[in-house]
Amino acid sequence: MISDVPEPLSGPAPRAGIRALRLGVAGPVGTGKSSVIATLCRQLADRLNIGVITNDIYTDEDARFLRSAGVLPAERIRAVETGACPHTAIRDDVTMNLIAVEDLEADFAPLDLVLVESGGDNLTATFSPALVDAQIFVLDVAGGGDVARKGGPGIARADLLIVNKIDLGPHVDVDVERMVADATAARDGAPVLALSRKRPDTVERLCAWVLWLHQQHLHGQHVPTDPGPMAPHFHAMPGGGYVHAHDQDSEHEHTPR
Ligand SMILES: Nc1nc2c(ncn2[C@@H]2O[C@H](COP(=O)(O)OP(=O)(O)OP(=O)(O)O)[C@@H](O)[C@H]2O)c(=O)[nH]1
């Protein structure tokens, strides 16, 4: 199920010479981010010129997986080794990723779509709108049926939430419909897609959403939004620590209280 993918736009012609749509894919470890990207490349490569940036902490494993899957020419898949907690490189200081995206766009111009895969992290990691125009957050049923209820910025406010690996529901005692309903309730009407790479109907819906978003981008009708702020979190300090939150309108500030 996906809540309404609108009809493709009619009306004014797309803007000429516009840069690629930059689409982030984030979510906890192992939920299927690389598989979603491989699926999109496989299905859409004859309609869109695609490039991929992967983020891993210490390796280029995700890039190697995608290259070996043969879903795109290998040189269009580039790895960023963040060397730090994944959210640092996709949210706090996006410089490494932004340079990688811009280099890829320059080397293979004109690209239509750049997919940026986050390193697998927890429920709080989301992309900065300084790096991507839109983002997908990926959960999977094997992580537990209650995860969607736990919320967080990606679950609540990513442009699309995927509940992945729905083919596994019966094997892990998860009621997929219930999980999707919980996710939908957490998102105030924003789209939720139940996905399995083994279910072509769900793959088609994923592709339809990405093509629709690309059209929105071309027509200048997509407005990037920030799914942040992060949930309140704890900073350990010598002799103690403190909890703080980032509210959406304030600077990213780490002053002890
Ligand atoms: N049954 C099933 N397995 C899937 C599906 N999608 C992905 N997987 C499997 O889930 C595992 C993790 O998939 P990945 O795509 O590597 O997940 P990831 O989120 O990129 O992983 P990290 O980069 O390590 O965080 C792999 O063994 C995939 O084959 C699906 O739709 N159904």
The ligand as an ORCA input file, in Angstrom:
! r2SCAN-3c Opt
* xyz 0 1
  N      13.472    -11.260      2.260
  C      13.932    -10.078      1.845
  N      15.203     -9.738      2.088
  C      15.631     -8.523      1.652
  C      14.781     -7.607      0.965
  N      15.498     -6.488      0.696
  C      16.740     -6.714      1.195
  N      16.830     -7.931      1.764
  C      18.019     -8.533      2.421
  O      18.308     -7.803      3.594
  C      19.726     -7.825      3.840
  C      20.223     -6.406      4.056
  O      20.016     -5.690      2.847
  P      20.908     -4.440      2.442
  O      20.317     -3.863      1.208
  O      22.351     -4.806      2.432
  O      20.632     -3.492      3.701
  P      21.319     -2.096      4.066
  O      20.285     -1.320      4.783
  O      21.898     -1.485      2.853
  O      22.463     -2.567      5.040
  P      23.639     -1.646      5.703
  O      24.249     -0.854      4.565
  O      24.580     -2.662      6.297
  O      22.990     -0.794      6.733
  C      20.363     -8.515      2.647
  O      20.625     -9.861      2.994
  C      19.285     -8.430      1.581
  O      19.373     -9.512      0.657
  C      13.423     -8.013      0.711
  O      12.601     -7.293      0.132
  N      13.059     -9.245      1.193
*
